[in-house]
Amino acid sequence: MPPAQSAARAARSAARGLGLGALVLLAAAPRASAAEGWSLAPAGGGRPSFYAEGAPGAVLQDSVSVTNPGGRPVTVRLAGTGVPVTFAEPTVRVPARTRADVPFTLTVPAGAAPGDRPATLVAKDTGGRTVTARVRLRVGGPALSALTVEHLAVHGDRITYELVNRGTTVLAPKLAVRAHGIFGRVLLDRPPRTLPVRLAPGTRTALSEPWPGHPALDAVDVRLTATAAGGAHDTADTEARFVPWGAVAGAGGALVAGAAVTVVRRRGRRSRADRPAEPLSEEVELTGAAR
């Protein structure tokens, strides 16, 4: 049975067990005007927010209360965002000074990574007023910390690369940069430092390291080492040749001091993971400490 049909059937079953759209008269509540508005909260009382936990693919059940303390009935339409949510009754009419309890099911996405995943219940009345209730969803499963450095290249005074989170946890990566010239001469040595980025599982970001003091003439080996909590580690190497082509061509050529030709050399060690990464949206240039 498709997941959508399973969720709908579970919602109907929950409705039969809990009383679909159960209406509770707020007899003890004082008379209130419609201007005071209606509210959305977990059913049953005593819970400040929704909490759900399950493995990928699991269908979880709960109920939400729509409380109308006003003097007029209100009609509210319910929906969910962040994860699939199916309500026993997506549209509920709540009489004055009454509470309606509506069962719903929440389906944990089949490909969801372990950890916290945000979700929201949304209620909107016919007048356009919208009220939301957050759902804290914890996805079960093993946590894997995995990180790769890709597309490393040298472009004159910049070293460009991409970091890819191939694990199931959010990463705050650190980066170390080292470059050697001919005969092993150290040209660049930046110790590990935390980058101002956070990588969600399955995502990548393009970054660059400034290198204003690069050599004008040299054969350079550049190494980037990225690490993160949980044992994530990866190293990428590349070779670059800095040649002052203008000087070589003579006075008739434009001086292009430090133009770099890059040859990528595959890394010797990579983090183990095969999760596809999402397309990159932007490039960030970071300011590295000068050697």
PyMOL commands that set and color helices and strands:
alter all, ss='L'
color gray80, all
select helices_A, chain A and resi 3-18+34-36+182-184+245-249
alter helices_A, ss='H'
color red, helices_A
select strands_A, chain A and resi 22-25+39-42+50-54+59-68+74-81+85-87+91-94+98-107+115-125+130-139+147-155+158-165+174-180+186-194+204-210+218-228+232-243+259-265+283-285
alter strands_A, ss='S'
color yellow, strands_A
deselect
rebuild
show_as cartoon
